[in-house]
Amino acid sequence: MSYIVAPLVVAALAAVLGAVIAVVDKIVNNYGDVTININGKKSLTVKGGDKLLSSLASQEIFIPSACGGRGSCGACKCRVVSDVGPHLPTEIPYMSKEEIQKNIRLACQIKLKADIDIEIPDELFNVKKIKSRVKSIRNVTHDIKEVVFDLQGETIDFKAGRYVQLVVPPYGKMKTSTQRAYSMSSKPSDNGVVELLIRLVPGGIATTWVHNFLKENDEVELIGPFGDFEKRETDATMVCVAGGSGMAPFKSILYDMYEKGDFDREVWYFFGARTVKDLFYLEELKTLDNKWENFHFVPALSEPDPDGGWNGETGLITDVLDRYIKTKMRADKDKEGYLCGSPGMIAACNNVMTGNGIPLEKIYYDKFA
């Protein structure tokens, strides 16, 4: 039995030691107040010893964080001008060589021990926390909910393609609040509401809460807007690819374009799903296709039911994409890629697009964390 008991004893001792170190650090290492200088424009005084990310949030300065500060998404990047020591092993996987040279750091991994100078995008000064109320919840597929949040008199100004962070309160065995990032599917002109498409991820903290606990009229905090995914102002043909809840930013972008009368731009929107039950907004997008001459909606199923009556495209969305670029789109027209989905899907679509002459620097994406 010793081979079973010994690891358990070691694990228990490690947990106790970790707790003791944390307590001693708070007692012995009293860092007092520290100053955070931001972009040479704003100065904040906060209590030392906490992480930079949470300290900024306590002063209503919100840095994007798709994982709620757990160090698993790499989104909370900022440039640290002052010396806070070398990059931590938890930061390096999310950094390029250029970012390391510029001392780009993860705000959730930087502990405030002394005054610090940082640089962040100026637009983050406009990010705010909004108390909303759930206006409606609707199942659009078997595992995706469309949730509309009423901002209760507040407004949110954003470009189509941006995202917000949903604040998930403690529930069940979750004793602390956390946050997750979701792209907005609502139009910028509907700035009194925020619409999100949230797919259930087995074991997902936020998605489980939304699908199993969230109810209409519940009060929920949203933080945003964040992100840089948006339509570029060029004449190039837009080649867009998504699947599942990756529909969200494209719904916002496409209806924003239509509302503004941006009809001259040619747009191809490929939406991949496994079966018919994974498709949604089909009729709305087909109607948009019929009304907008230069917009082409191409849904495709990778595993269609032979008896399901599907008469659309079949196969992997990358194969459909490749075929359409080669046979349906003008070869002499510049193209830009727009992608929203998993890292694997984005990598596969990148290969297809670059293989068909779309430069990698002209491919923009909203990647799921």
Stockholm file with secondary structure:
# STOCKHOLM 1.0

chainA/1-369         MSYIVAPLVVAALAAVLGAVIAVVDKIVNNYGDVTININGKKSLTVKGGDKLLSSLASQEIFIPSACGGRGSCGACKCRVVSDVGPHLPTEIPYMSKEEIQKNIRLACQIKLKADIDIEIPDELFNVKKIKSRVKSIRNVTHDIKEVVFDLQGETIDFKAGRYVQLVVPPYGKMKTSTQRAYSMSSKPSDNGVVELLIRLVPGGIATTWVHNFLKENDEVELIGPFGDFEKRETDATMVCVAGGSGMAPFKSILYDMYEKGDFDREVWYFFGARTVKDLFYLEELKTLDNKWENFHFVPALSEPDPDGGWNGETGLITDVLDRYIKTKMRADKDKEGYLCGSPGMIAACNNVMTGNGIPLEKIYYDKFA
#=GR chainA/1-369 SS CHHHHHHHHHHHHHHHHHHHHHHHHHHHCCCCEEEEEETTTEEEEEETTSBHHHHHHHTTCCCCCTTSSSSSSCCCEEEECSCCCSCCTTTGGGCCHHHHHTTEEEGGGCBCCSCEEEECCGGGGGCEEEEEEEEEEEESSSSEEEEEEECTTCCCCCCTTCEEEEEECCBTTBCSCEEEEEEBCSCTTCTTEEEEEEECCTTCHHHHHHHHTCCTTCEEEEEEEECCCCCCSSSSEEEEEEEGGGHHHHHHHHHHHHHTTCCSSCEEEEEEESSGGGCCSHHHHHHHHHHCTTEEEEEEESSCCTTTTCCSEESCHHHHHHHHHHHTSCTTSCEEEEEEECHHHHHHHHHHHHHTTCCGGGEEEEECC
#=GC SS_cons         CHHHHHHHHHHHHHHHHHHHHHHHHHHHCCCCEEEEEETTTEEEEEETTSBHHHHHHHTTCCCCCTTSSSSSSCCCEEEECSCCCSCCTTTGGGCCHHHHHTTEEEGGGCBCCSCEEEECCGGGGGCEEEEEEEEEEEESSSSEEEEEEECTTCCCCCCTTCEEEEEECCBTTBCSCEEEEEEBCSCTTCTTEEEEEEECCTTCHHHHHHHHTCCTTCEEEEEEEECCCCCCSSSSEEEEEEEGGGHHHHHHHHHHHHHTTCCSSCEEEEEEESSGGGCCSHHHHHHHHHHCTTEEEEEEESSCCTTTTCCSEESCHHHHHHHHHHHTSCTTSCEEEEEEECHHHHHHHHHHHHHTTCCGGGEEEEECC
//
